[in-house]
Amino acid sequence: MIFASSSMKDAINTVGDKNGLPTGWINEEFRKTSSYTEKIRQYSKHYKLFANILEARMLPSEYDVAMKLASLRPYKYDMSDAVDKFKLTR
């Protein structure tokens, strides 16, 4: 999730460029789903700090699967993503 000004978003793009990530590498579309909650941060774990500016956090797989199944957006790959994540947890 990004809570930042446009200058922070510029920094995110710079970090992405330095790390070979594609433009738009941070996807926040999940915030528009019915499964989104502000409590996500408390369930996520620190993954990586980019350039001492941007912290990446990850949800445990079971939370990610539950969110995908609750959303089931018809224009996304929520079902196949959930199945793939479920296979990884077994």
PDB file of N, CA, C and O in Angstrom:
ATOM      1  N   MET A   1       0.838  -1.163   0.000  1.00  0.00           N
ATOM      2  CA  MET A   1       0.000   0.000   0.000  1.00  0.00           C
ATOM      3  C   MET A   1       0.889   1.232   0.000  1.00  0.00           C
ATOM      4  O   MET A   1       1.942   1.252   0.636  1.00  0.00           O
ATOM      5  N   ILE A   2       0.466   2.229  -0.698  1.00  0.00           N
ATOM      6  CA  ILE A   2       1.250   3.456  -0.770  1.00  0.00           C
ATOM      7  C   ILE A   2       0.454   4.576  -0.116  1.00  0.00           C
ATOM      8  O   ILE A   2      -0.665   4.887  -0.524  1.00  0.00           O
ATOM      9  N   PHE A   3       1.048   5.166   0.894  1.00  0.00           N
ATOM     10  CA  PHE A   3       0.494   6.355   1.517  1.00  0.00           C
ATOM     11  C   PHE A   3       1.554   7.420   1.328  1.00  0.00           C
ATOM     12  O   PHE A   3       2.416   7.602   2.187  1.00  0.00           O
ATOM     13  N   ALA A   4       1.497   8.121   0.217  1.00  0.00           N
ATOM     14  CA  ALA A   4       2.603   9.014  -0.092  1.00  0.00           C
ATOM     15  C   ALA A   4       2.201  10.126  -1.040  1.00  0.00           C
ATOM     16  O   ALA A   4       1.163  10.078  -1.699  1.00  0.00           O
ATOM     17  N   SER A   5       3.059  11.122  -1.081  1.00  0.00           N
ATOM     18  CA  SER A   5       2.892  12.239  -2.006  1.00  0.00           C
ATOM     19  C   SER A   5       3.431  11.838  -3.376  1.00  0.00           C
ATOM     20  O   SER A   5       3.958  10.739  -3.551  1.00  0.00           O
ATOM     21  N   SER A   6       3.295  12.723  -4.324  1.00  0.00           N
ATOM     22  CA  SER A   6       3.816  12.433  -5.660  1.00  0.00           C
ATOM     23  C   SER A   6       5.334  12.296  -5.640  1.00  0.00           C
ATOM     24  O   SER A   6       5.896  11.553  -6.445  1.00  0.00           O
ATOM     25  N   SER A   7       6.013  13.011  -4.722  1.00  0.00           N
ATOM     26  CA  SER A   7       7.470  12.865  -4.652  1.00  0.00           C
ATOM     27  C   SER A   7       7.857  11.456  -4.196  1.00  0.00           C
ATOM     28  O   SER A   7       8.873  10.918  -4.637  1.00  0.00           O
ATOM     29  N   MET A   8       7.055  10.862  -3.319  1.00  0.00           N
ATOM     30  CA  MET A   8       7.322   9.483  -2.894  1.00  0.00           C
ATOM     31  C   MET A   8       7.084   8.531  -4.054  1.00  0.00           C
ATOM     32  O   MET A   8       7.831   7.571  -4.240  1.00  0.00           O
ATOM     33  N   LYS A   9       6.050   8.796  -4.828  1.00  0.00           N
ATOM     34  CA  LYS A   9       5.784   7.946  -5.986  1.00  0.00           C
ATOM     35  C   LYS A   9       6.922   8.060  -7.003  1.00  0.00           C
ATOM     36  O   LYS A   9       7.259   7.082  -7.670  1.00  0.00           O
ATOM     37  N   ASP A  10       7.511   9.244  -7.123  1.00  0.00           N
ATOM     38  CA  ASP A  10       8.694   9.403  -7.981  1.00  0.00           C
ATOM     39  C   ASP A  10       9.844   8.555  -7.441  1.00  0.00           C
ATOM     40  O   ASP A  10      10.569   7.922  -8.208  1.00  0.00           O
ATOM     41  N   ALA A  11      10.005   8.546  -6.117  1.00  0.00           N
ATOM     42  CA  ALA A  11      11.056   7.728  -5.494  1.00  0.00           C
ATOM     43  C   ALA A  11      10.794   6.249  -5.745  1.00  0.00           C
ATOM     44  O   ALA A  11      11.729   5.487  -5.990  1.00  0.00           O
ATOM     45  N   ILE A  12       9.543   5.844  -5.686  1.00  0.00           N
ATOM     46  CA  ILE A  12       9.181   4.443  -5.953  1.00  0.00           C
ATOM     47  C   ILE A  12       9.567   4.066  -7.380  1.00  0.00           C
ATOM     48  O   ILE A  12      10.103   2.983  -7.616  1.00  0.00           O
ATOM     49  N   ASN A  13       9.294   4.954  -8.324  1.00  0.00           N
ATOM     50  CA  ASN A  13       9.671   4.681  -9.717  1.00  0.00           C
ATOM     51  C   ASN A  13      11.188   4.606  -9.871  1.00  0.00           C
ATOM     52  O   ASN A  13      11.690   3.783 -10.638  1.00  0.00           O
ATOM     53  N   THR A  14      11.921   5.452  -9.153  1.00  0.00           N
ATOM     54  CA  THR A  14      13.385   5.418  -9.189  1.00  0.00           C
ATOM     55  C   THR A  14      13.897   4.095  -8.636  1.00  0.00           C
ATOM     56  O   THR A  14      14.792   3.478  -9.214  1.00  0.00           O
ATOM     57  N   VAL A  15      13.325   3.660  -7.514  1.00  0.00           N
ATOM     58  CA  VAL A  15      13.703   2.369  -6.914  1.00  0.00           C
ATOM     59  C   VAL A  15      13.410   1.242  -7.895  1.00  0.00           C
ATOM     60  O   VAL A  15      14.218   0.329  -8.062  1.00  0.00           O
ATOM     61  N   GLY A  16      12.247   1.312  -8.545  1.00  0.00           N
ATOM     62  CA  GLY A  16      11.895   0.295  -9.539  1.00  0.00           C
ATOM     63  C   GLY A  16      12.883   0.259 -10.683  1.00  0.00           C
ATOM     64  O   GLY A  16      13.291  -0.817 -11.122  1.00  0.00           O
ATOM     65  N   ASP A  17      13.273   1.429 -11.173  1.00  0.00           N
ATOM     66  CA  ASP A  17      14.249   1.501 -12.266  1.00  0.00           C
ATOM     67  C   ASP A  17      15.591   0.891 -11.842  1.00  0.00           C
ATOM     68  O   ASP A  17      16.201   0.134 -12.597  1.00  0.00           O
ATOM     69  N   LYS A  18      16.039   1.225 -10.633  1.00  0.00           N
ATOM     70  CA  LYS A  18      17.323   0.715 -10.146  1.00  0.00           C
ATOM     71  C   LYS A  18      17.317  -0.796  -9.911  1.00  0.00           C
ATOM     72  O   LYS A  18      18.362  -1.445  -9.959  1.00  0.00           O
ATOM     73  N   ASN A  19      16.138  -1.342  -9.659  1.00  0.00           N
ATOM     74  CA  ASN A  19      16.025  -2.771  -9.378  1.00  0.00           C
ATOM     75  C   ASN A  19      15.463  -3.568 -10.545  1.00  0.00           C
ATOM     76  O   ASN A  19      15.126  -4.743 -10.398  1.00  0.00           O
ATOM     77  N   GLY A  20      15.361  -2.922 -11.714  1.00  0.00           N
ATOM     78  CA  GLY A  20      14.901  -3.618 -12.913  1.00  0.00           C
ATOM     79  C   GLY A  20      13.441  -4.035 -12.864  1.00  0.00           C
ATOM     80  O   GLY A  20      13.059  -5.026 -13.487  1.00  0.00           O
ATOM     81  N   LEU A  21      12.621  -3.291 -12.130  1.00  0.00           N
ATOM     82  CA  LEU A  21      11.199  -3.616 -12.022  1.00  0.00           C
ATOM     83  C   LEU A  21      10.420  -2.845 -13.081  1.00  0.00           C
ATOM     84  O   LEU A  21      10.808  -1.736 -13.450  1.00  0.00           O
ATOM     85  N   PRO A  22       9.324  -3.421 -13.574  1.00  0.00           N
ATOM     86  CA  PRO A  22       8.555  -2.744 -14.620  1.00  0.00           C
ATOM     87  C   PRO A  22       7.808  -1.533 -14.075  1.00  0.00           C
ATOM     88  O   PRO A  22       7.530  -1.460 -12.879  1.00  0.00           O
ATOM     89  N   THR A  23       7.489  -0.597 -14.937  1.00  0.00           N
ATOM     90  CA  THR A  23       6.688   0.562 -14.559  1.00  0.00           C
ATOM     91  C   THR A  23       5.353   0.061 -14.006  1.00  0.00           C
ATOM     92  O   THR A  23       4.760  -0.875 -14.543  1.00  0.00           O
ATOM     93  N   GLY A  24       4.896   0.684 -12.946  1.00  0.00           N
ATOM     94  CA  GLY A  24       3.647   0.245 -12.329  1.00  0.00           C
ATOM     95  C   GLY A  24       3.817  -1.025 -11.515  1.00  0.00           C
ATOM     96  O   GLY A  24       2.855  -1.765 -11.313  1.00  0.00           O
ATOM     97  N   TRP A  25       5.029  -1.284 -11.048  1.00  0.00           N
ATOM     98  CA  TRP A  25       5.323  -2.541 -10.355  1.00  0.00           C
ATOM     99  C   TRP A  25       4.585  -2.692  -9.031  1.00  0.00           C
ATOM    100  O   TRP A  25       4.454  -3.806  -8.524  1.00  0.00           O
ATOM    101  N   ILE A  26       4.110  -1.609  -8.472  1.00  0.00           N
ATOM    102  CA  ILE A  26       3.314  -1.712  -7.255  1.00  0.00           C
ATOM    103  C   ILE A  26       1.848  -1.667  -7.657  1.00  0.00           C
ATOM    104  O   ILE A  26       1.373  -0.678  -8.216  1.00  0.00           O
ATOM    105  N   ASN A  27       1.147  -2.736  -7.368  1.00  0.00           N
ATOM    106  CA  ASN A  27      -0.258  -2.860  -7.730  1.00  0.00           C
ATOM    107  C   ASN A  27      -1.102  -2.693  -6.472  1.00  0.00           C
ATOM    108  O   ASN A  27      -1.005  -3.486  -5.535  1.00  0.00           O
ATOM    109  N   GLU A  28      -1.920  -1.664  -6.463  1.00  0.00           N
ATOM    110  CA  GLU A  28      -2.777  -1.407  -5.311  1.00  0.00           C
ATOM    111  C   GLU A  28      -4.253  -1.663  -5.611  1.00  0.00           C
ATOM    112  O   GLU A  28      -5.124  -1.203  -4.872  1.00  0.00           O
ATOM    113  N   GLU A  29      -4.531  -2.375  -6.662  1.00  0.00           N
ATOM    114  CA  GLU A  29      -5.910  -2.602  -7.055  1.00  0.00           C
ATOM    115  C   GLU A  29      -6.699  -3.366  -5.996  1.00  0.00           C
ATOM    116  O   GLU A  29      -7.923  -3.249  -5.924  1.00  0.00           O
ATOM    117  N   PHE A  30      -6.002  -4.143  -5.181  1.00  0.00           N
ATOM    118  CA  PHE A  30      -6.675  -4.920  -4.144  1.00  0.00           C
ATOM    119  C   PHE A  30      -7.446  -4.029  -3.164  1.00  0.00           C
ATOM    120  O   PHE A  30      -8.390  -4.485  -2.520  1.00  0.00           O
ATOM    121  N   ARG A  31      -7.043  -2.763  -3.052  1.00  0.00           N
ATOM    122  CA  ARG A  31      -7.724  -1.842  -2.135  1.00  0.00           C
ATOM    123  C   ARG A  31      -9.168  -1.590  -2.544  1.00  0.00           C
ATOM    124  O   ARG A  31      -9.982  -1.157  -1.728  1.00  0.00           O
ATOM    125  N   LYS A  32      -9.488  -1.861  -3.808  1.00  0.00           N
ATOM    126  CA  LYS A  32     -10.843  -1.632  -4.313  1.00  0.00           C
ATOM    127  C   LYS A  32     -11.754  -2.840  -4.105  1.00  0.00           C
ATOM    128  O   LYS A  32     -12.934  -2.778  -4.448  1.00  0.00           O
ATOM    129  N   THR A  33     -11.238  -3.924  -3.558  1.00  0.00           N
ATOM    130  CA  THR A  33     -12.027  -5.146  -3.412  1.00  0.00           C
ATOM    131  C   THR A  33     -12.749  -5.195  -2.070  1.00  0.00           C
ATOM    132  O   THR A  33     -12.397  -4.478  -1.133  1.00  0.00           O
ATOM    133  N   SER A  34     -13.755  -6.044  -1.996  1.00  0.00           N
ATOM    134  CA  SER A  34     -14.512  -6.194  -0.751  1.00  0.00           C
ATOM    135  C   SER A  34     -13.691  -6.886   0.330  1.00  0.00           C
ATOM    136  O   SER A  34     -14.047  -6.811   1.506  1.00  0.00           O
ATOM    137  N   SER A  35     -12.616  -7.548  -0.032  1.00  0.00           N
ATOM    138  CA  SER A  35     -11.805  -8.259   0.956  1.00  0.00           C
ATOM    139  C   SER A  35     -10.745  -7.368   1.608  1.00  0.00           C
ATOM    140  O   SER A  35     -10.066  -7.792   2.543  1.00  0.00           O
ATOM    141  N   TYR A  36     -10.605  -6.153   1.122  1.00  0.00           N
ATOM    142  CA  TYR A  36      -9.598  -5.246   1.667  1.00  0.00           C
ATOM    143  C   TYR A  36     -10.000  -4.726   3.037  1.00  0.00           C
ATOM    144  O   TYR A  36     -11.168  -4.426   3.281  1.00  0.00           O
ATOM    145  N   THR A  37      -9.028  -4.623   3.924  1.00  0.00           N
ATOM    146  CA  THR A  37      -9.223  -4.022   5.237  1.00  0.00           C
ATOM    147  C   THR A  37      -7.970  -3.237   5.618  1.00  0.00           C
ATOM    148  O   THR A  37      -6.860  -3.587   5.217  1.00  0.00           O
ATOM    149  N   GLU A  38      -8.158  -2.192   6.382  1.00  0.00           N
ATOM    150  CA  GLU A  38      -7.023  -1.394   6.856  1.00  0.00           C
ATOM    151  C   GLU A  38      -6.127  -2.201   7.799  1.00  0.00           C
ATOM    152  O   GLU A  38      -5.002  -1.788   8.078  1.00  0.00           O
ATOM    153  N   LYS A  39      -6.605  -3.334   8.289  1.00  0.00           N
ATOM    154  CA  LYS A  39      -5.842  -4.162   9.230  1.00  0.00           C
ATOM    155  C   LYS A  39      -4.761  -4.997   8.540  1.00  0.00           C
ATOM    156  O   LYS A  39      -4.017  -5.714   9.209  1.00  0.00           O
ATOM    157  N   ILE A  40      -4.667  -4.913   7.226  1.00  0.00           N
ATOM    158  CA  ILE A  40      -3.698  -5.735   6.488  1.00  0.00           C
ATOM    159  C   ILE A  40      -2.285  -5.549   7.022  1.00  0.00           C
ATOM    160  O   ILE A  40      -1.529  -6.514   7.129  1.00  0.00           O
ATOM    161  N   ARG A  41      -1.932  -4.346   7.349  1.00  0.00           N
ATOM    162  CA  ARG A  41      -0.563  -4.102   7.831  1.00  0.00           C
ATOM    163  C   ARG A  41      -0.235  -4.936   9.059  1.00  0.00           C
ATOM    164  O   ARG A  41       0.883  -5.440   9.171  1.00  0.00           O
ATOM    165  N   GLN A  42      -1.171  -5.096   9.980  1.00  0.00           N
ATOM    166  CA  GLN A  42      -0.879  -5.865  11.188  1.00  0.00           C
ATOM    167  C   GLN A  42      -0.674  -7.351  10.893  1.00  0.00           C
ATOM    168  O   GLN A  42      -0.036  -8.044  11.685  1.00  0.00           O
ATOM    169  N   TYR A  43      -1.190  -7.848   9.794  1.00  0.00           N
ATOM    170  CA  TYR A  43      -1.022  -9.258   9.439  1.00  0.00           C
ATOM    171  C   TYR A  43       0.136  -9.501   8.470  1.00  0.00           C
ATOM    172  O   TYR A  43       0.547 -10.640   8.247  1.00  0.00           O
ATOM    173  N   SER A  44       0.653  -8.415   7.902  1.00  0.00           N
ATOM    174  CA  SER A  44       1.749  -8.565   6.934  1.00  0.00           C
ATOM    175  C   SER A  44       3.095  -8.600   7.650  1.00  0.00           C
ATOM    176  O   SER A  44       3.218  -8.178   8.800  1.00  0.00           O
ATOM    177  N   LYS A  45       4.088  -9.106   6.951  1.00  0.00           N
ATOM    178  CA  LYS A  45       5.450  -9.211   7.485  1.00  0.00           C
ATOM    179  C   LYS A  45       6.400  -8.421   6.584  1.00  0.00           C
ATOM    180  O   LYS A  45       6.210  -8.330   5.371  1.00  0.00           O
ATOM    181  N   HIS A  46       7.416  -7.860   7.212  1.00  0.00           N
ATOM    182  CA  HIS A  46       8.444  -7.141   6.457  1.00  0.00           C
ATOM    183  C   HIS A  46       9.094  -8.098   5.456  1.00  0.00           C
ATOM    184  O   HIS A  46       9.453  -9.222   5.807  1.00  0.00           O
ATOM    185  N   TYR A  47       9.242  -7.650   4.220  1.00  0.00           N
ATOM    186  CA  TYR A  47       9.889  -8.452   3.183  1.00  0.00           C
ATOM    187  C   TYR A  47      11.241  -7.856   2.807  1.00  0.00           C
ATOM    188  O   TYR A  47      12.268  -8.531   2.873  1.00  0.00           O
ATOM    189  N   LYS A  48      11.232  -6.578   2.410  1.00  0.00           N
ATOM    190  CA  LYS A  48      12.464  -5.966   1.929  1.00  0.00           C
ATOM    191  C   LYS A  48      12.339  -4.450   2.000  1.00  0.00           C
ATOM    192  O   LYS A  48      11.255  -3.890   1.832  1.00  0.00           O
ATOM    193  N   LEU A  49      13.458  -3.807   2.248  1.00  0.00           N
ATOM    194  CA  LEU A  49      13.517  -2.350   2.228  1.00  0.00           C
ATOM    195  C   LEU A  49      14.301  -1.943   0.984  1.00  0.00           C
ATOM    196  O   LEU A  49      15.451  -2.347   0.810  1.00  0.00           O
ATOM    197  N   PHE A  50      13.686  -1.155   0.131  1.00  0.00           N
ATOM    198  CA  PHE A  50      14.321  -0.721  -1.104  1.00  0.00           C
ATOM    199  C   PHE A  50      14.920   0.665  -0.901  1.00  0.00           C
ATOM    200  O   PHE A  50      14.212   1.607  -0.545  1.00  0.00           O
ATOM    201  N   ALA A  51      16.210   0.786  -1.126  1.00  0.00           N
ATOM    202  CA  ALA A  51      16.925   2.067  -1.107  1.00  0.00           C
ATOM    203  C   ALA A  51      16.672   2.873   0.170  1.00  0.00           C
ATOM    204  O   ALA A  51      16.671   4.104   0.143  1.00  0.00           O
ATOM    205  N   ASN A  52      16.462   2.185   1.266  1.00  0.00           N
ATOM    206  CA  ASN A  52      16.161   2.835   2.548  1.00  0.00           C
ATOM    207  C   ASN A  52      14.981   3.800   2.461  1.00  0.00           C
ATOM    208  O   ASN A  52      14.875   4.732   3.258  1.00  0.00           O
ATOM    209  N   ILE A  53      14.094   3.573   1.489  1.00  0.00           N
ATOM    210  CA  ILE A  53      12.959   4.471   1.269  1.00  0.00           C
ATOM    211  C   ILE A  53      11.634   3.723   1.346  1.00  0.00           C
ATOM    212  O   ILE A  53      10.690   4.174   1.994  1.00  0.00           O
ATOM    213  N   LEU A  54      11.577   2.590   0.685  1.00  0.00           N
ATOM    214  CA  LEU A  54      10.310   1.907   0.478  1.00  0.00           C
ATOM    215  C   LEU A  54      10.336   0.523   1.106  1.00  0.00           C
ATOM    216  O   LEU A  54      11.183  -0.304   0.771  1.00  0.00           O
ATOM    217  N   GLU A  55       9.404   0.275   2.018  1.00  0.00           N
ATOM    218  CA  GLU A  55       9.315  -1.036   2.649  1.00  0.00           C
ATOM    219  C   GLU A  55       8.288  -1.881   1.921  1.00  0.00           C
ATOM    220  O   GLU A  55       7.154  -1.451   1.712  1.00  0.00           O
ATOM    221  N   ALA A  56       8.686  -3.081   1.534  1.00  0.00           N
ATOM    222  CA  ALA A  56       7.769  -4.046   0.934  1.00  0.00           C
ATOM    223  C   ALA A  56       7.364  -5.035   2.018  1.00  0.00           C
ATOM    224  O   ALA A  56       8.205  -5.527   2.769  1.00  0.00           O
ATOM    225  N   ARG A  57       6.076  -5.318   2.090  1.00  0.00           N
ATOM    226  CA  ARG A  57       5.549  -6.244   3.083  1.00  0.00           C
ATOM    227  C   ARG A  57       4.751  -7.320   2.363  1.00  0.00           C
ATOM    228  O   ARG A  57       4.197  -7.082   1.290  1.00  0.00           O
ATOM    229  N   MET A  58       4.695  -8.501   2.957  1.00  0.00           N
ATOM    230  CA  MET A  58       3.987  -9.636   2.355  1.00  0.00           C
ATOM    231  C   MET A  58       2.965 -10.175   3.340  1.00  0.00           C
ATOM    232  O   MET A  58       3.188 -10.188   4.551  1.00  0.00           O
ATOM    233  N   LEU A  59       1.837 -10.620   2.795  1.00  0.00           N
ATOM    234  CA  LEU A  59       0.850 -11.315   3.617  1.00  0.00           C
ATOM    235  C   LEU A  59       1.176 -12.792   3.648  1.00  0.00           C
ATOM    236  O   LEU A  59       1.689 -13.327   2.665  1.00  0.00           O
ATOM    237  N   PRO A  60       0.892 -13.466   4.752  1.00  0.00           N
ATOM    238  CA  PRO A  60       1.026 -14.924   4.745  1.00  0.00           C
ATOM    239  C   PRO A  60       0.110 -15.504   3.666  1.00  0.00           C
ATOM    240  O   PRO A  60      -0.945 -14.937   3.381  1.00  0.00           O
ATOM    241  N   SER A  61       0.494 -16.597   3.083  1.00  0.00           N
ATOM    242  CA  SER A  61      -0.252 -17.181   1.962  1.00  0.00           C
ATOM    243  C   SER A  61      -1.718 -17.417   2.267  1.00  0.00           C
ATOM    244  O   SER A  61      -2.572 -17.194   1.408  1.00  0.00           O
ATOM    245  N   GLU A  62      -2.026 -17.867   3.487  1.00  0.00           N
ATOM    246  CA  GLU A  62      -3.436 -18.156   3.788  1.00  0.00           C
ATOM    247  C   GLU A  62      -4.297 -16.887   3.761  1.00  0.00           C
ATOM    248  O   GLU A  62      -5.474 -16.954   3.407  1.00  0.00           O
ATOM    249  N   TYR A  63      -3.736 -15.746   4.126  1.00  0.00           N
ATOM    250  CA  TYR A  63      -4.479 -14.487   4.042  1.00  0.00           C
ATOM    251  C   TYR A  63      -4.665 -14.088   2.589  1.00  0.00           C
ATOM    252  O   TYR A  63      -5.738 -13.634   2.192  1.00  0.00           O
ATOM    253  N   ASP A  64      -3.629 -14.259   1.808  1.00  0.00           N
ATOM    254  CA  ASP A  64      -3.696 -13.913   0.392  1.00  0.00           C
ATOM    255  C   ASP A  64      -4.750 -14.772  -0.314  1.00  0.00           C
ATOM    256  O   ASP A  64      -5.544 -14.264  -1.106  1.00  0.00           O
ATOM    257  N   VAL A  65      -4.751 -16.073  -0.020  1.00  0.00           N
ATOM    258  CA  VAL A  65      -5.742 -16.979  -0.619  1.00  0.00           C
ATOM    259  C   VAL A  65      -7.152 -16.540  -0.218  1.00  0.00           C
ATOM    260  O   VAL A  65      -8.044 -16.465  -1.063  1.00  0.00           O
ATOM    261  N   ALA A  66      -7.353 -16.253   1.064  1.00  0.00           N
ATOM    262  CA  ALA A  66      -8.676 -15.839   1.538  1.00  0.00           C
ATOM    263  C   ALA A  66      -9.133 -14.557   0.845  1.00  0.00           C
ATOM    264  O   ALA A  66     -10.297 -14.436   0.463  1.00  0.00           O
ATOM    265  N   MET A  67      -8.215 -13.596   0.682  1.00  0.00           N
ATOM    266  CA  MET A  67      -8.576 -12.346   0.008  1.00  0.00           C
ATOM    267  C   MET A  67      -8.933 -12.585  -1.462  1.00  0.00           C
ATOM    268  O   MET A  67      -9.887 -12.006  -1.981  1.00  0.00           O
ATOM    269  N   LYS A  68      -8.160 -13.439  -2.117  1.00  0.00           N
ATOM    270  CA  LYS A  68      -8.448 -13.734  -3.527  1.00  0.00           C
ATOM    271  C   LYS A  68      -9.820 -14.391  -3.667  1.00  0.00           C
ATOM    272  O   LYS A  68     -10.595 -14.037  -4.556  1.00  0.00           O
ATOM    273  N   LEU A  69     -10.118 -15.353  -2.781  1.00  0.00           N
ATOM    274  CA  LEU A  69     -11.400 -16.048  -2.865  1.00  0.00           C
ATOM    275  C   LEU A  69     -12.565 -15.126  -2.510  1.00  0.00           C
ATOM    276  O   LEU A  69     -13.647 -15.246  -3.085  1.00  0.00           O
ATOM    277  N   ALA A  70     -12.354 -14.217  -1.576  1.00  0.00           N
ATOM    278  CA  ALA A  70     -13.420 -13.278  -1.210  1.00  0.00           C
ATOM    279  C   ALA A  70     -13.688 -12.282  -2.339  1.00  0.00           C
ATOM    280  O   ALA A  70     -14.829 -11.859  -2.529  1.00  0.00           O
ATOM    281  N   SER A  71     -12.663 -11.908  -3.081  1.00  0.00           N
ATOM    282  CA  SER A  71     -12.803 -10.921  -4.155  1.00  0.00           C
ATOM    283  C   SER A  71     -13.384 -11.534  -5.418  1.00  0.00           C
ATOM    284  O   SER A  71     -14.401 -11.078  -5.941  1.00  0.00           O
ATOM    285  N   LEU A  72     -12.719 -12.574  -5.894  1.00  0.00           N
ATOM    286  CA  LEU A  72     -13.068 -13.233  -7.161  1.00  0.00           C
ATOM    287  C   LEU A  72     -13.484 -12.240  -8.244  1.00  0.00           C
ATOM    288  O   LEU A  72     -14.573 -12.322  -8.811  1.00  0.00           O
ATOM    289  N   ARG A  73     -12.580 -11.302  -8.509  1.00  0.00           N
ATOM    290  CA  ARG A  73     -12.830 -10.309  -9.552  1.00  0.00           C
ATOM    291  C   ARG A  73     -12.868 -11.020 -10.906  1.00  0.00           C
ATOM    292  O   ARG A  73     -11.949 -11.770 -11.236  1.00  0.00           O
ATOM    293  N   PRO A  74     -13.916 -10.792 -11.687  1.00  0.00           N
ATOM    294  CA  PRO A  74     -14.051 -11.502 -12.967  1.00  0.00           C
ATOM    295  C   PRO A  74     -13.003 -11.107 -13.996  1.00  0.00           C
ATOM    296  O   PRO A  74     -12.724 -11.880 -14.913  1.00  0.00           O
ATOM    297  N   TYR A  75     -12.418  -9.926 -13.866  1.00  0.00           N
ATOM    298  CA  TYR A  75     -11.455  -9.438 -14.848  1.00  0.00           C
ATOM    299  C   TYR A  75     -10.017  -9.715 -14.426  1.00  0.00           C
ATOM    300  O   TYR A  75      -9.085  -9.319 -15.126  1.00  0.00           O
ATOM    301  N   LYS A  76      -9.825 -10.374 -13.317  1.00  0.00           N
ATOM    302  CA  LYS A  76      -8.487 -10.700 -12.823  1.00  0.00           C
ATOM    303  C   LYS A  76      -8.334 -12.208 -12.731  1.00  0.00           C
ATOM    304  O   LYS A  76      -9.239 -12.954 -13.108  1.00  0.00           O
ATOM    305  N   TYR A  77      -7.209 -12.651 -12.240  1.00  0.00           N
ATOM    306  CA  TYR A  77      -6.921 -14.076 -12.118  1.00  0.00           C
ATOM    307  C   TYR A  77      -7.007 -14.525 -10.662  1.00  0.00           C
ATOM    308  O   TYR A  77      -6.195 -15.334 -10.213  1.00  0.00           O
ATOM    309  N   ASP A  78      -7.984 -14.004  -9.925  1.00  0.00           N
ATOM    310  CA  ASP A  78      -8.076 -14.315  -8.501  1.00  0.00           C
ATOM    311  C   ASP A  78      -8.192 -15.815  -8.233  1.00  0.00           C
ATOM    312  O   ASP A  78      -7.511 -16.330  -7.346  1.00  0.00           O
ATOM    313  N   MET A  79      -9.032 -16.518  -8.972  1.00  0.00           N
ATOM    314  CA  MET A  79      -9.211 -17.957  -8.717  1.00  0.00           C
ATOM    315  C   MET A  79      -7.923 -18.726  -8.987  1.00  0.00           C
ATOM    316  O   MET A  79      -7.502 -19.526  -8.152  1.00  0.00           O
ATOM    317  N   SER A  80      -7.292 -18.500 -10.132  1.00  0.00           N
ATOM    318  CA  SER A  80      -6.060 -19.236 -10.433  1.00  0.00           C
ATOM    319  C   SER A  80      -4.931 -18.827  -9.483  1.00  0.00           C
ATOM    320  O   SER A  80      -4.104 -19.663  -9.117  1.00  0.00           O
ATOM    321  N   ASP A  81      -4.887 -17.554  -9.080  1.00  0.00           N
ATOM    322  CA  ASP A  81      -3.890 -17.119  -8.097  1.00  0.00           C
ATOM    323  C   ASP A  81      -4.100 -17.837  -6.770  1.00  0.00           C
ATOM    324  O   ASP A  81      -3.140 -18.290  -6.148  1.00  0.00           O
ATOM    325  N   ALA A  82      -5.357 -17.942  -6.334  1.00  0.00           N
ATOM    326  CA  ALA A  82      -5.667 -18.609  -5.066  1.00  0.00           C
ATOM    327  C   ALA A  82      -5.284 -20.080  -5.123  1.00  0.00           C
ATOM    328  O   ALA A  82      -4.722 -20.616  -4.168  1.00  0.00           O
ATOM    329  N   VAL A  83      -5.585 -20.728  -6.232  1.00  0.00           N
ATOM    330  CA  VAL A  83      -5.238 -22.150  -6.386  1.00  0.00           C
ATOM    331  C   VAL A  83      -3.725 -22.328  -6.351  1.00  0.00           C
ATOM    332  O   VAL A  83      -3.225 -23.233  -5.684  1.00  0.00           O
ATOM    333  N   ASP A  84      -2.998 -21.480  -7.057  1.00  0.00           N
ATOM    334  CA  ASP A  84      -1.531 -21.565  -7.075  1.00  0.00           C
ATOM    335  C   ASP A  84      -0.952 -21.347  -5.684  1.00  0.00           C
ATOM    336  O   ASP A  84      -0.059 -22.084  -5.267  1.00  0.00           O
ATOM    337  N   LYS A  85      -1.445 -20.346  -4.962  1.00  0.00           N
ATOM    338  CA  LYS A  85      -0.960 -20.069  -3.601  1.00  0.00           C
ATOM    339  C   LYS A  85      -1.277 -21.229  -2.676  1.00  0.00           C
ATOM    340  O   LYS A  85      -0.454 -21.605  -1.841  1.00  0.00           O
ATOM    341  N   PHE A  86      -2.479 -21.805  -2.821  1.00  0.00           N
ATOM    342  CA  PHE A  86      -2.893 -22.931  -1.983  1.00  0.00           C
ATOM    343  C   PHE A  86      -1.940 -24.123  -2.196  1.00  0.00           C
ATOM    344  O   PHE A  86      -1.546 -24.796  -1.243  1.00  0.00           O
ATOM    345  N   LYS A  87      -1.585 -24.363  -3.452  1.00  0.00           N
ATOM    346  CA  LYS A  87      -0.661 -25.468  -3.755  1.00  0.00           C
ATOM    347  C   LYS A  87       0.686 -25.263  -3.074  1.00  0.00           C
ATOM    348  O   LYS A  87       1.309 -26.224  -2.621  1.00  0.00           O
ATOM    349  N   LEU A  88       1.138 -24.005  -3.002  1.00  0.00           N
ATOM    350  CA  LEU A  88       2.426 -23.702  -2.374  1.00  0.00           C
ATOM    351  C   LEU A  88       2.406 -23.922  -0.878  1.00  0.00           C
ATOM    352  O   LEU A  88       3.448 -24.197  -0.283  1.00  0.00           O
ATOM    353  N   THR A  89       1.235 -23.805  -0.251  1.00  0.00           N
ATOM    354  CA  THR A  89       1.159 -23.954   1.195  1.00  0.00           C
ATOM    355  C   THR A  89       1.023 -25.410   1.623  1.00  0.00           C
ATOM    356  O   THR A  89       1.115 -25.702   2.815  1.00  0.00           O
ATOM    357  N   ARG A  90       0.813 -26.301   0.719  1.00  0.00           N
ATOM    358  CA  ARG A  90       0.634 -27.728   1.065  1.00  0.00           C
ATOM    359  C   ARG A  90       1.947 -28.434   1.114  1.00  0.00           C
ATOM    360  O   ARG A  90       1.992 -29.634   1.388  1.00  0.00           O
TER     361      ARG A  90
END
